[in-house]
Amino acid sequence: MRLLKLVPDDTNIHFLKWRNIAMGISFLMILASIVLVAVRGLNLGVDFVGGQSVRVEFSGTMPKIDEIREKVDNIGLGEATIQQFGSDQAVSIRTALPEGDKAAADRAGKQLIDGIHKAFPTAKTGSVETVSGKVSGELLRTGVLSLALAMIAISIYIWIRFEWQFGIGALFALFHDVMLTFGFFALTQMQFDLNIVAALLTIIGYSLNDTIVVYDRIRENLKKYRKMEIIPLLDLSINETLARTVMTSFTMLIALAVLLWVGPDVIFGFTAAMLLGIFVGTYSSIYMSAPILVWLKVGPDSFVPRTSTATQGAERITSKDDDGAVV
């Protein structure tokens, strides 16, 4: 039985031929994403703007999530976020924090509990937990900080494992992927909550994995083909890893597309972020991280072992040219 091959073994696509156009498009998309976030802003969820949460446990057959959401929305506290919580018979219901003082929050919490009991008489509810604006602001700062630190730590790791040029290339590729995802959420106004922060961290990990695969092959080829020009060498390295990249991305995209289509509403934003992230992460590993190496003048000398001056002199004396003559 023949194995399925999405990319032929003799593939020779000149990716770097379009590097300037691709980089120009990416810069425009990053700029557009920054403008969208600044002008339209993000539709922050309860995690980041504050809100109230209650755990509801059903006896017997639990209603569908869409039915629960419809009933809760009719209570009059705004759009609610509903997630399965702990077991198949329990959900967590979160609503926005009302304006006013603690008394207003207490009234809204009582209204939420009464509305749930009226809609589902047999349901059991826990106490209402309130997330204040201060706590939610700290969550937002912590989420942004975690993304920034993850990107910086990854770049330092690549810098140590390869060379500083590779660290800069990886950092720019990760920044590209994260900013385009932010721009997507600012454009669509889909809810941005802690689930999306988790998706962004996952995207960073996936993009890093794909970038390191390409970088590792580039490093090997830099040592193997020391007289090859850098652009053909980068094209060769990308083509040699293309089968792995396409197969991994293709299978991930299929799974995420199905999940986006038939999955529950509660993970729709997470799945959409992942779907976009896999696509832009694959793109950036080819057209962001590799072309930067050209502009930073990476070459075979980047991986010459650092030896003492005397050793280098001895190597020059005893080295031979292609014809075998001592030079």
Secondary structure, 3 states (H helix, E strand, C coil): CCCCCCCCCCCCCCHHHHHHHHHHHHHHHHHHHHHHHHHCCCEECHHHHCEEEEEEECCCCCCCHHHHHHHHHCCCCCCCEEEECCCCCEEEEEEECCCCCHHHHHHHHHHHHHHHHHHCCCCEECCCEEECHHHHHHHHHHHHHHHHHHHHHHHHHHHHHCCHHHHHHHHHHHHHHHHHHHHHHHHHCCEECHHHHHHHHHHHHHHHHHHHHHHHHHHHHHHHCCCCCHHHHHHHHHHHHHHHHHHHHHHHHHHHHHHHHHCCHHHHHHHHHHHHHHHHHHHHHHHCHHHHHHHCCCCHHHHCCCCCHHHHHHHHHHCECCCCCEC
